[in-house]
Each structure stands twice: as structure tokens, then as C-alpha cells.
Amino acid sequence: MKCIFGHFKFEMETVETTNTTHSNSEIKCETVVEEPKINETNTSVSNPEPPKDEEKANTEEKTKTEVTNENKDRSRGLEAKIKPEFVLPFKKVEKVEVDKAAKKKEFRNQLKESMNDKLCPKISKGLECEFKDTCKFSHDVEKYLASKPKSIGVCQNFQTYGECKYGLNCYFGECHIVDNKTIVNKELVGKVEPIKIINEVSNEIQTQLKSNNYPFPKSEFYFKENGITARQFKGKNNKQQQQQQQQQQQQKNENKRKENEKDGDEDKANKKIKLENENTTTTTTTTLIEETGKENTNIATTTTTSTTTSTTTNTEIIEKENKTESILKEEPKQSNEHTEIDIMTPLKPNEKKRINFENQLILAPLTTVGNLPFRRICKRLGADITIGEMALTTKLLEGTKSELALLKRHPCEDKFGVQICGSYVDTAVRCAEFIENEIDADFVDINSGCPIDLVCNMGAGAALMERPKKVEQLLRGISSHLSCPTTIKIRIGKSESDPTAHKLIPSLGEWGACAVTLHGRSRAQRYSRLANWDYIKQCSEVSKIPLIGNGDIYNYQDVVNIYDNSKVSSIMIARGALIKPWIFTEIKEKREWDISASERLDFIRDFANYGLDHWGSDRIGVDNTRKFLLNWLSFSHRYIPVGLLDKVHYMNERPPAYFGRSDLETLLASTQVKDWIKITEMFLGPVPSDYSFVPKHNSNSYESQG
């Protein structure tokens, strides 16, 4: 086996032995797990057979008790049943608590220190840097190449396109770095067009968002029509701009104060003139005309000054209204039939883009691990619809680069949706208008199911279900600004004992939702215990729009049972896809895939190649690819090969310590971070001696149930 970047060769036998007489010396990786619960059901005692009459009478009772006991065992999260010949003796190890915040701080400090050692991107391509001595990157090519690690392998970008955009910074540059310079293969340049990622927001638009200058005419009109008070965003301006704004505001206040004083003096003078005119009695008509002329001129001057004063105080408001009115007064757009289209009128549901939510396999939006390279793998293996990672509406409108990157879409994702999360109506509506203008998405999903406290404390995520009025406002506002469908993802309620989703679901279609995804757990459950599919079935019967079921789907038998016993329209898979992405193939082909270790390693290799293509082949790109690959391995190691199972494996059953049918299969099942790092080194090169990794997502379904 060889990575397509050509940097690592891994040879192994294509046929894996199934010999069960393995010795512990054959295992090349350490496998340490927690002490499992003792399953007393394994110790069977031979009992005398009951009479036939009693057996017939008690058949139904036994089947009921067996089902209830099995459900109880599954809800407790016991160990998966593995053939005894593959089970390893376990070793109890105390958990070592790791300070994630300290690790992140240490990583950021290392990243800042490494910025000075990084070669300037323009110098790495053989160009001239306009910043020269003021550039924050290094310009010493010889020093950089001397400190740079040895090339990991062959650069696929250079072999495919004839050039590498990372130049001397490429960690796979052994083929295009010659004599401290990067070369170009002119024969290949221009022959193959590179794959262009969709939804890359330009720097100009990012600057507009950061400085709060991006126009939202439809949103402003919507707020005005519905009486919504929109909050003002400060934008991410630098200190100098903030100081200038403060000085301008102080100057405006000073001018306003002077004008008010001037107006007060003029008012006093006018009062004196009026009193004099009332008390003065003259018989000459000329004097009367003169006095009245003075009075009229004074009155005229006071009205003009007061008018100018009021206009100066509301200059910004008038300018914004004029901008909005000018946009609204633009020439109406023409359709293909040469009829006028009112851009401010929201589209009706039957006028929007349509997407089929019937009998679809949907990859759930997965924070961190549901990145673009992973979605490409799932798409290859049979996923029908993919959804990007959850993006916060406030961060998107602030122009945060890392948040905007969550909206990126690969061309292979033919049915793609973006998921947004927020609790403010004005922010969500503006975000919807931004997505409509700048992002290519087939639908927009509203997150109302995230149970994380950081999100719920902001009133977003699963906390929205406690405020149906807010859900209605969000759905109506977002759907009115989109030409694509709007969906929403919810949970059964705040607590398992008091589900409320069945009260909310019948109204979602009237509020603007085209489909709803129901996760069969409550906010308090998070990911512990089994998903309540009986409740999902009840909700599917009262739903007027397609209902997508989600929770604990791990094999094709689960999907068959769901479709046979409920009116669920489609299936959404989350953790099941992380543990085994080929679950989509199993469901479509209705079989259990006893995948080999070499095939699993191929998927890991493909992820590494996709990551290098997406994040880059320089140091930052390699580090990002390794980090996201390790996060995926923290889930995929829980997979138990079908050939080793003694019974069907369910989602919440933890794998015991076992060895596989080959050394590679044993390595892929390791629970140790150092073994995961060893796997990444096969494709991304060695790591520094002080390298450490902490998974972002800990398994709550195991610890809380064990």
C-alpha cells in the first residue's frame, strides 16, 4: 500500500488470517481499557426443562421479559459480545485528567513562536515581498530550509498540476524544490484545472462584514415592516478606527452643544423683540412695516437653524434610510417571461427550490469531525445528503474566517446544506440574507438541538425549544429571505420525562420549515442512554412535513425496523458514520460489511490526502490534517469487526479489550493516543518528541452509562 503523495510505503499481506491462536507477543500496540462491568449472564447453569404445558403457557411472558432485559442491558451500556478467543485480559488504568485549556494555550504560544521561523509565502514562490524588512515572516531561505524537516514524500499537486502553490513551504517538496528554489513543470501547467471549492468568501466581503459595512436591505425592510428592533454590530475595527470614531462623536456632541447655546441666545433676542413690538404704539405705517419685517426675518432664521440642528443630529439615520430606499427603488428585475419581480416579496413554499427528503441517508452536521475531507469519504460511501458543521450567526456576520470556512462545499456534495445556530432574530435574518447572496446551499438548517451548555446559555441550540415563539420568529424570518428550503433540527425536549416535541412539530410547517429532524434524546440526556424511537414514531404521525429520524443508528437492521414501524421520511446518521463511514453502503446494500483492516487503512489514507488538498501541504496544513485525523480516530477505534462479534453490536455497547485478526486490525482498535499518532505518521510524517493530543469530543455515552 502506498499513499498517493508517495511519502510512505506500507506493505502487508492482502489476505488476513483468521487464526484464533494468537499469542500476546504478536500484538505490536498496547491496548488498555477501563475495567468493564461483570456480565453475570455469561455463567449459565443447567436447569431442568420445564413441562411442555408450562412452556406453552409461559412463552409470551418469557419473550416479554427477554426483550425488556435486553433493552435494560443496552440502556446500561454494557460491553459488546465478542468471541471469547479474541478477548484480551484487561488491565485497569487510572484516568489522567488533562487540562484542555492549558493545552490550547500552549499550542497557541507555539504557533506564535513558529510564525517567526516560517518562510514568507511570496519568497517561497520566488516572488518579491512588498513588505521587505517589516514582513512578519522570515526571508532567509537557507536558514529556513536548514531547519525544515526532511521532505515527507512526493507532492501530489506538483505531479497533477505542474506547480505547487506552497513553494518552499511544502512538506512534500522533494520533487519541486531544487537548489533552494521551487520549480514549475510547464508541460503540465494549465492542462488540468484544479478542483475549485465552493462557497469561498472573498477578502473584500470579509472586510465588509468585519467593518459592519455589508448591506442588508431586505433585512432592514423586514425589520421595519414587522417592528423588530435590530441591534447594531460594532464590527472588528482596530484601535485607531475606534479612536477616530470616538473623536468624531465627541466633535458632533460639541457642535450640537454650541448650536443649542446659539439657538437659546437667538430665542431670547426674539422674545425681547416680540415684547417691544407688543408694547410699542406708533401711528406711522413705515415703522410698522419695518418692525414686522424684522420680526419675520428673525422667525425665519430661527426655523432654519432649528431645522439644521435636527438634521445634523440624525445624519447617520437619514443616510442609512436613503441607502435602503435607493436600493429598494432600483429597477425591478425581469423574469424569463419579461414580467416584473418584486425582490422584497418573500417566496411562497411552492416557489422555492425543492429537495427530496424522502428515503434519504443524511450525514448529520458534526462539529470538528464533520469537516470537508470526512464528508468526501462519506459521499463516496453512499451518503445522499451532507450538511456542514454548525456555524454561529454572530460569528458569520462578524466575518470570522474560521466560521466562514464551515460553509465551504466540495463539488462532489450534490445535495448540501448549511446549519446555523443563534437566538437573536435580527442576527439570524441578516445571516439568512448573507447566505442567500454569497453561499451556494441547497437548504439551510436551524440548530435547535445542540445540548452544549455554552450554546444553550446563549438561548440557542436545545434551549430554543423552551421558547416556541422564538422558534416561530426565527423560522418565519429566515425562510422569508431564502430561495432554498429551511429545515430545523430539534430534540424531544428539555427532559426525558417531559417531552415537548410533539407539541411543536405540527406548527413547524406553517412557520416556514420544509422538514424537521428529531433526535430521540432530550437536552439533559445529551448522548447518554438509548434514543427514544417510540416517541419519534409518535411524532412522525403528527408531523405535516417530512420528519427525519436521528439517534443510535449503527446497522442496516435498525433502518429497516424504523421504516417498517414508523412514518419517518429519512434517516440522519451521526456517530455511527464516525465509527464506520461505510454504514451508508451497508444500509443501501442491506448487508453487514466485514471490512478488512487494509480497507480501513485506505480510508484513513484518503482522509490524509483530502486533508492535505483542503488545508494545504505546508506546516500548518499538515498539522491541521493530523489534528482532524486524530479526532476521527478517537471515534473509529471503537469499531469491532463483524467477524469478531458473537452478537449484534449496538451503538452504546463499549468494545472490550481484544486483538484483531492481524496486527494492523489490533492497532486500529487501540484506545491509546500514541497508537493513533503512530497511524498518522504513516501518511503525515513523524511528530515532534513533545507532541500531544487531546480529543475534543469525549464519549459521554460510555462514561455516564458504565
C-alpha positions in Angstrom: 0.0 0.0 0.0 1.3 3.5 -0.9 -0.1 6.9 -0.2 -0.8 8.9 -3.3 1.5 11.6 -2.0 4.2 8.9 -2.2 5.7 9.6 1.2 5.1 6.3 2.9 5.1 2.6 1.8 3.2 0.2 4.0 3.4 -3.4 2.9 1.2 -6.1 4.4 -0.4 -9.4 3.3 -3.6 -8.8 1.3 -5.2 -11.9 2.8 -5.7 -11.6 6.6 -5.5 -14.7 8.6 -8.4 -15.7 10.8 -6.3 -18.0 13.0 -7.6 -17.7 16.5 -4.5 -19.0 18.3 -2.7 -15.6 18.7 -0.1 -15.0 21.3 0.3 -11.8 23.2 3.7 -11.3 21.7 2.3 -10.8 18.3 0.5 -7.7 19.3 2.5 -4.6 18.4 0.4 -2.0 20.1 -0.7 -1.5 23.7 -4.4 -1.9 24.3 -5.6 -0.7 27.6 -9.2 -0.2 28.6 -11.2 0.5 31.7 -12.5 -2.3 33.9 -15.8 -3.4 32.5 -18.8 -4.5 34.4 -19.0 -8.2 35.0 -21.8 -9.7 33.0 -23.3 -12.3 35.1 -25.4 -13.7 32.3 -22.3 -15.5 30.9 -22.3 -18.0 33.7 -25.0 -20.3 32.6 -26.4 -23.0 34.9 -28.1 -26.1 33.6 -31.7 -26.1 34.7 -34.2 -29.0 34.2 -36.5 -28.5 31.3 -40.0 -27.3 32.3 -43.0 -29.4 31.3 -44.4 -28.7 27.9 -47.7 -27.4 29.2 -46.0 -24.8 31.4 -43.7 -23.9 28.5 -46.6 -23.2 26.2 -48.3 -21.1 28.9 -45.2 -19.0 29.7 -43.9 -18.5 26.1 -45.3 -14.9 25.8 -44.1 -13.9 29.3 -40.6 -15.2 28.6 -40.3 -13.3 25.3 -41.5 -10.1 27.0 -39.0 -10.5 29.9 -36.2 -11.2 27.4 -36.9 -8.1 25.4 -37.2 -5.9 28.5 -34.0 -7.3 29.9 -32.2 -6.8 26.6 -33.3 -3.2 26.5 -32.2 -2.7 30.1 -28.8 -4.1 29.3 -28.5 -1.9 26.2 -29.5 1.2 28.2 -26.9 0.4 30.8 -24.2 0.5 28.1 -22.6 -3.0 28.7 -19.8 -4.5 26.8 -20.3 -5.7 23.2 -20.3 -9.5 22.9 -17.0 -10.7 21.2 -16.0 -14.2 20.5 -14.0 -15.5 23.6 -10.9 -16.4 21.6 -10.4 -12.7 20.7 -10.9 -11.2 24.1 -7.8 -9.9 25.9 -7.3 -9.8 29.7 -8.0 -6.2 30.7 -5.7 -4.0 32.7 -7.2 -1.4 35.0 -5.7 2.1 34.4 -6.5 5.2 36.3 -7.7 8.1 34.1 -5.3 11.0 33.8 -7.1 14.3 33.7 -5.8 16.7 31.0 -6.2 20.4 31.2 -7.6 21.2 27.7 -7.4 25.0 28.3 -3.7 24.8 29.2 -3.0 22.6 26.1 -4.8 25.0 23.8 -2.8 27.9 25.3 0.5 26.1 24.9 -0.4 25.3 21.3 -1.2 28.9 20.5 2.1 30.1 22.1 4.0 27.5 20.0 2.1 28.7 16.9 3.1 32.3 17.6 6.7 31.4 18.1 6.8 29.4 14.9 5.5 32.4 12.9 8.9 34.0 13.0 10.5 30.8 11.7 8.0 30.4 8.8 9.2 31.5 5.4 7.3 34.3 3.7 4.7 32.9 1.2 5.9 35.1 -1.6 9.6 34.4 -1.0 8.7 30.7 -1.0 7.3 31.0 -4.5 10.3 33.0 -5.8 8.4 36.3 -5.8 9.4 39.7 -4.2 7.7 40.6 -0.9 6.4 44.2 -0.8 6.7 44.4 3.0 10.5 43.7 2.9 12.1 44.2 6.3 8.7 44.8 8.0 7.3 41.4 7.0 6.4 39.2 10.0 7.7 36.1 8.2 11.3 35.1 7.6 13.1 35.9 4.3 16.2 33.8 5.0 15.7 30.8 2.6 18.9 28.9 3.6 18.2 29.2 7.3 14.6 28.0 6.8 15.5 25.0 4.6 18.2 24.0 7.1 15.7 24.0 10.0 12.9 22.4 7.9 12.3 18.7 8.4 13.1 16.2 5.7 10.6 16.0 2.9 7.8 13.5 3.7 7.3 12.5 0.1 6.1 13.5 -3.4 3.8 16.5 -3.8 0.6 15.4 -5.5 -0.2 19.0 -6.5 3.1 19.2 -8.5 2.6 15.9 -10.1 -1.0 16.7 -11.1 -0.9 20.4 -11.9 2.8 21.0 -12.6 3.2 23.5 -9.8 2.7 23.8 -6.0 1.2 26.9 -4.6 3.1 26.4 -1.3 6.5 26.5 -2.9 9.4 26.1 -0.5 7.0 25.7 2.4 5.6 22.4 1.1 6.5 19.5 3.3 6.2 17.1 0.3 8.5 19.2 -2.0 11.3 16.7 -2.8 10.2 16.8 -6.4 9.8 20.6 -6.9 12.4 22.0 -4.6 15.8 22.2 -6.5 18.8 24.3 -5.4 16.8 26.1 -2.8 14.2 27.1 -5.4 10.8 25.8 -6.4 10.4 24.8 -10.0 7.4 24.6 -12.4 6.6 21.9 -14.9 5.4 24.0 -17.9 4.2 20.9 -19.7 1.6 20.2 -17.0 0.6 23.8 -16.1 -2.9 24.6 -17.5 -3.7 21.1 -18.7 -5.7 20.1 -15.7 -7.9 22.5 -14.0 -7.7 22.3 -10.1 -10.9 21.4 -8.3 -12.4 24.7 -7.0 -14.0 24.6 -3.6 -17.5 26.2 -3.5 -18.5 29.0 -1.0 -15.1 30.6 -0.5 -15.9 34.1 0.7 -13.7 36.8 -0.8 -11.5 39.0 1.3 -13.5 42.0 0.2 -16.7 40.6 1.6 -14.9 39.5 4.8 -13.7 43.1 5.2 -17.2 44.5 4.8 -18.5 42.1 7.4 -15.7 42.9 9.9 -16.2 46.7 9.4 -20.0 46.4 9.6 -20.4 47.8 6.0 -22.1 44.8 4.4 -25.5 45.9 3.1 -28.7 44.1 4.3 -31.5 46.0 2.5 -34.0 43.1 2.7 -33.4 42.6 6.4 -33.8 46.3 7.1 -37.1 46.3 5.2 -38.2 43.2 7.1 -37.4 44.8 10.5 -39.3 47.9 9.6 -42.4 46.1 8.4 -42.5 43.8 11.4 -41.5 46.3 14.1 -38.3 44.5 15.0 -35.6 46.5 16.7 -32.3 45.5 15.2 -29.1 45.5 17.2 -26.1 47.5 15.9 -22.9 45.5 15.4 -19.7 47.2 16.4 -17.6 45.3 13.9 -14.0 44.2 14.4 -12.3 47.6 13.9 -8.8 48.3 15.1 -8.0 50.7 17.9 -7.1 53.5 15.6 -10.5 53.4 13.9 -12.3 53.2 17.2 -10.4 56.3 18.4 -11.3 58.1 15.3 -15.0 57.2 15.8 -14.8 58.4 19.4 -13.3 61.7 18.3 -15.9 62.2 15.6 -18.6 61.5 18.2 -17.1 64.0 20.6 -16.9 66.6 17.9 -20.6 66.0 17.0 -21.6 66.4 20.6 -19.6 69.6 20.9 -21.1 71.1 17.7 -24.6 70.1 19.0 -23.9 71.9 22.3 -22.8 75.1 20.6 -25.7 75.1 18.2 -28.1 74.7 21.2 -26.5 77.6 23.0 -26.7 79.7 19.8 -30.4 78.8 19.5 -31.0 79.8 23.1 -29.5 83.2 22.6 -31.5 83.8 19.4 -34.7 82.7 21.2 -34.0 85.3 24.0 -33.4 88.1 21.4 -36.7 87.1 19.6 -38.7 87.3 22.8 -37.3 90.8 23.5 -38.3 91.9 20.0 -41.8 90.5 20.4 -42.3 92.3 23.7 -41.1 95.6 22.3 -43.5 95.2 19.3 -46.4 94.5 21.6 -45.7 97.5 23.9 -44.8 100.0 21.1 -47.7 102.1 19.7 -46.9 104.1 16.6 -49.1 105.8 14.0 -46.5 105.6 11.2 -47.1 102.8 8.8 -43.4 102.8 7.7 -42.2 101.9 11.2 -44.8 99.1 11.4 -43.6 97.6 8.2 -40.0 97.8 9.3 -40.7 96.2 12.7 -42.8 93.4 11.1 -40.1 92.8 8.5 -37.5 92.4 11.2 -39.8 90.0 13.1 -40.4 87.9 10.1 -36.7 87.6 9.2 -36.0 86.6 12.8 -38.6 84.0 12.8 -37.3 82.6 9.5 -33.8 82.4 10.9 -34.9 80.5 14.0 -36.8 77.9 11.9 -33.9 77.4 9.6 -31.4 77.0 12.5 -33.7 74.6 14.3 -34.1 72.6 11.1 -30.4 72.3 10.5 -29.9 71.3 14.2 -32.3 68.4 13.9 -30.9 67.3 10.6 -27.3 67.2 12.0 -28.3 65.0 14.9 -30.0 62.5 12.6 -27.4 62.5 9.8 -26.5 58.8 10.2 -30.1 57.6 10.3 -31.1 59.6 7.2 -28.0 58.3 5.3 -28.9 54.7 6.1 -32.6 55.3 5.2 -31.5 56.9 1.9 -29.2 53.9 1.1 -32.0 51.5 1.8 -34.5 53.5 -0.2 -32.1 53.8 -3.1 -31.7 50.0 -3.2 -35.4 49.4 -2.9 -36.1 52.0 -5.7 -33.8 50.1 -8.1 -35.3 48.9 -11.4 -37.3 45.8 -10.8 -35.8 42.6 -12.0 -37.3 40.9 -15.1 -38.1 37.2 -15.3 -37.7 35.0 -18.4 -41.3 35.9 -19.3 -40.4 39.6 -19.0 -42.6 40.2 -16.0 -41.6 42.3 -13.1 -40.4 40.5 -9.9 -40.7 42.2 -6.5 -37.5 41.3 -4.7 -38.9 42.3 -1.3 -41.8 39.9 -1.5 -40.9 36.6 0.2 -41.2 33.4 -1.9 -44.0 31.0 -1.2 -43.1 27.4 -0.3 -44.1 26.1 -3.7 -42.0 28.7 -5.4 -38.7 27.8 -3.6 -36.1 25.3 -4.7 -37.1 21.8 -3.9 -35.1 19.0 -2.4 -36.2 15.4 -1.8 -36.3 14.4 1.9 -37.9 11.0 1.2 -35.8 7.8 1.8 -32.5 9.7 2.0 -29.4 8.9 4.0 -28.2 12.1 5.6 -24.9 12.8 7.2 -25.5 14.8 10.3 -23.7 18.2 11.0 -20.8 17.1 13.2 -18.7 19.8 14.9 -15.0 19.4 14.2 -15.2 15.9 12.9 -17.8 16.6 10.1 -15.2 18.6 8.1 -15.0 18.7 4.3 -12.5 15.8 3.9 -14.6 13.5 6.0 -17.8 14.4 4.1 -16.0 13.5 0.9 -15.4 10.0 2.2 -19.0 9.6 3.4 -20.2 10.8 0.0 -18.1 8.2 -1.7 -19.6 5.5 0.5 -23.2 6.3 -0.2 -24.4 9.4 1.8 -27.2 11.1 -0.1 -27.2 14.5 1.7 -24.4 16.2 3.6 -24.5 19.1 6.0 -21.7 21.4 7.0 -20.6 22.0 10.6 -22.7 24.2 12.9 -21.9 27.9 12.3 -22.8 30.7 14.8 -24.8 33.5 13.2 -23.0 36.2 15.2 -19.5 34.9 14.1 -20.6 34.8 10.5 -21.8 38.4 10.5 -18.5 39.4 12.2 -16.6 38.0 9.3 -14.7 35.4 11.3 -12.6 33.5 8.9 -12.7 30.2 10.7 -16.5 30.4 10.9 -17.0 31.2 7.3 -14.8 28.2 6.4 -17.5 26.0 7.8 -19.7 26.9 4.9 -17.3 25.5 2.2 -18.6 22.9 -0.1 -16.9 20.3 -2.3 -18.2 19.8 -5.8 -19.0 16.1 -5.1 -21.6 17.3 -2.5 -24.5 17.4 -4.9 -27.1 17.9 -2.0 -25.6 20.1 0.6 -27.0 22.2 3.4 -25.5 24.6 5.9 -26.5 24.7 9.6 -26.7 28.0 11.5 -27.1 28.5 15.3 -28.3 31.6 17.0 -31.0 33.0 19.3 -31.4 36.6 18.0 -34.0 37.1 15.3 -32.3 40.1 13.7 -28.9 38.3 13.5 -30.5 35.2 12.1 -32.4 37.1 9.4 -29.3 39.0 8.3 -27.3 35.8 8.2 -30.0 34.3 6.0 -29.7 37.2 3.6 -25.9 36.8 3.6 -26.3 33.1 2.8 -28.8 33.9 0.0 -26.4 36.4 -1.6 -23.0 34.7 -1.1 -23.4 31.0 -0.4 -24.4 28.1 -2.6 -26.6 25.8 -0.5 -29.5 23.5 -1.2 -31.1 24.2 2.1 -30.4 26.0 5.4 -30.9 24.1 8.7 -31.6 25.8 12.1 -29.9 24.2 15.0 -32.3 23.7 17.9 -30.8 20.6 19.3 -27.3 21.3 20.5 -27.2 20.4 24.2 -23.8 22.0 25.0 -24.1 24.5 27.9 -22.0 27.1 26.1 -24.6 27.3 23.3 -27.8 26.8 25.5 -26.7 29.5 27.9 -26.9 32.0 25.0 -30.5 30.9 24.4 -29.6 29.0 21.3 -29.5 25.3 20.4 -31.7 23.0 22.5 -32.7 26.0 24.7 -34.9 27.3 21.8 -37.4 24.5 22.3 -38.4 26.1 25.6 -39.5 29.3 23.7 -41.8 28.3 20.8 -42.5 32.0 19.9 -38.8 32.5 19.3 -38.7 29.4 17.1 -41.6 30.8 15.1 -39.9 34.2 14.7 -36.7 32.5 13.5 -38.4 30.2 11.0 -40.6 33.0 9.6 -37.7 35.4 9.3 -35.1 33.1 7.9 -37.4 31.3 5.4 -38.7 34.7 4.1 -35.1 35.6 3.0 -34.2 32.4 1.3 -35.0 30.9 -2.1 -34.0 27.4 -0.8 -35.8 25.3 1.8 -35.5 25.9 5.5 -35.2 22.9 7.9 -34.8 22.6 11.7 -33.2 20.1 13.9 -34.7 19.5 17.4 -34.6 17.1 20.3 -37.5 15.5 22.2 -37.5 18.3 24.9 -35.6 19.5 27.9 -36.0 16.3 29.9 -36.7 12.7 29.0 -39.7 12.5 31.4 -41.5 15.5 29.8 -41.0 15.5 26.0 -42.5 18.5 24.2 -41.5 18.0 20.6 -44.9 16.6 19.7 -46.5 19.9 20.6 -44.0 21.9 18.5 -43.8 19.7 15.3 -47.4 20.3 13.9 -46.8 24.0 13.7 -43.3 24.0 12.1 -44.6 23.7 8.5 -46.9 26.8 9.0 -43.9 28.8 10.3 -41.8 28.1 7.2 -40.0 24.8 7.8 -39.9 22.3 4.9 -38.6 19.4 7.0 -37.7 18.6 10.7 -35.0 16.4 12.1 -35.8 14.8 15.5 -33.0 13.5 17.7 -34.5 10.9 20.0 -32.9 12.3 23.2 -33.5 15.2 25.5 -31.3 18.1 26.2 -30.4 16.7 29.7 -29.5 13.3 28.2 -27.0 14.8 25.7 -25.7 11.5 24.2 -26.3 9.1 27.1 -28.8 6.2 27.2 -30.8 5.0 24.2 -32.6 7.2 21.7 -36.4 7.1 22.2 -37.6 5.8 18.8 -41.1 5.1 20.1 -41.5 8.8 20.7 -40.0 9.6 17.2 -42.7 7.2 15.8 -45.4 9.2 17.6 -44.1 12.5 16.3 -43.9 11.2 12.7 -47.6 10.5 12.8 -48.5 14.1 13.7 -45.9 15.8 11.5 -47.3 17.6 8.4 -43.8 17.9 6.9 -41.1 15.2 6.3 -39.7 14.1 9.6 -36.1 12.8 9.7 -35.2 10.4 12.5 -31.8 10.6 14.3 -30.2 8.6 17.1 -28.3 5.3 17.7 -28.4 4.1 14.0 -25.5 1.7 13.7 -26.5 -1.0 11.2 -28.9 -1.6 8.3 -31.3 -3.7 10.6 -32.0 -0.5 12.6 -33.0 1.3 9.4 -35.3 -1.5 8.2 -37.1 -1.6 11.5 -37.5 2.2 11.5 -39.1 2.3 8.1 -41.3 -0.7 8.8 -42.7 0.6 12.1 -43.0 4.4 11.6 -43.7 7.2 9.1 -40.2 8.6 9.3 -39.2 10.1 5.9 -35.4 9.8 6.0 -32.6 8.8 8.3 -29.8 11.0 9.7 -26.6 9.3 10.9 -24.1 11.0 13.2 -21.8 8.9 15.5 -22.5 5.7 13.5 -20.8 7.4 10.5 -17.8 8.5 12.6 -17.2 4.9 13.9 -17.8 3.3 10.5 -18.4 5.6 7.5 -19.3 2.6 5.3 -22.6 2.3 7.2 -24.2 4.1 4.2 -23.0 1.3 2.0 -24.3 -1.3 4.4 -27.8 0.3 4.6 -28.1 0.6 0.8 -26.9 -2.9 0.1 -28.6 -4.3 3.2 -25.7 -6.3 4.4 -23.0 -6.4 7.1 -19.7 -5.5 5.7 -16.9 -7.4 7.3 -14.3 -4.8 6.2 -10.7 -5.7 6.4 -8.0 -3.7 8.2 -6.3 -2.8 4.9 -9.5 -1.4 3.5 -10.0 0.7 6.7 -6.4 2.0 6.4 -7.2 3.0 2.8 -10.0 5.3 4.1 -7.5 6.8 6.6 -5.0 7.4 3.7 -7.7 9.0 1.6 -8.6 11.3 4.5 -5.0 12.4 4.8 -4.8 13.1 1.1 -8.1 15.0 1.1 -6.9 17.0 4.2 -3.6 18.0 2.5 -5.6 19.0 -0.5 -8.0 21.1 1.6 -5.8 22.6 4.4 -2.5 22.6 2.5 0.8 20.7 2.3 2.8 23.3 4.3 3.4 23.0 8.1 0.0 24.5 9.1 -1.8 22.3 6.6 0.0 19.1 7.8 -0.7 20.0 11.4 -4.4 20.7 10.7 -4.8 17.4 8.8 -3.2 15.5 11.6 -5.3 17.1 14.3 -8.6 16.4 12.4 -7.5 12.9 11.6 -6.7 12.2 15.2 -10.2 13.4 16.2 -11.7 11.0 13.7 -9.5 8.1 15.0 -10.8 8.8 18.5 -14.2 7.6 17.2 -13.2 5.0 14.6 -11.2 2.9 17.1 -14.5 1.8 18.7 -15.4 -0.2 15.7 -15.5 -4.0 16.2 -15.1 -6.1 13.0 -18.1 -8.2 12.2 -16.1 -11.4 12.1 -15.2 -11.0 15.8 -18.7 -10.4 17.1 -20.6 -13.1 18.9 -23.8 -11.0 18.8 -25.1 -7.8 17.1 -23.2 -4.8 18.2 -25.2 -1.7 19.3 -24.1 1.9 19.4 -23.9 2.3 23.2 -22.1 -1.0 23.8 -18.5 -0.4 24.6 -15.8 -2.6 22.9 -13.8 -4.7 25.4 -10.1 -5.2 25.1 -9.5 -7.5 22.1 -6.9 -8.3 19.5 -7.8 -8.5 15.8 -7.2 -11.0 13.1 -4.0 -9.1 12.1 -1.5 -6.8 13.8 -3.0 -3.9 11.8 -6.5 -4.6 12.9 -5.2 -4.7 16.5 -3.5 -1.4 16.0 -6.7 0.2 14.6 -8.6 -0.9 17.7 -6.2 0.6 20.2 -7.5 3.1 22.7 -4.1 4.7 23.2 -3.4 8.2 21.7 0.2 7.2 21.0 -1.1 4.5 18.7 -3.4 6.9 16.9 -0.4 9.2 16.4 1.6 6.2 15.1 -1.2 5.7 12.4 -1.0 9.4 11.3 2.8 9.1 11.0 2.3 6.6 8.2 0.9 9.4 6.0 1.9 12.7 7.5 5.4 12.0 8.7 6.9 11.9 12.2 5.7 14.3 15.0 8.0 16.2 17.4 9.0 14.5 20.6 6.9 16.8 22.8 3.7 16.4 20.6 0.5 15.7 22.5 -3.2 15.3 21.5 -6.4 15.6 23.5 -9.7 14.6 21.7 -12.1 17.4 21.5 -15.2 15.1 22.0 -15.1 12.7 24.9 -17.6 9.8 24.7 -20.4 10.7 27.1 -22.3 7.6 26.1 -19.8 5.3 27.7 -18.7 7.1 30.9 -22.2 8.1 32.0 -23.7 4.6 31.5 -20.8 2.4 32.6 
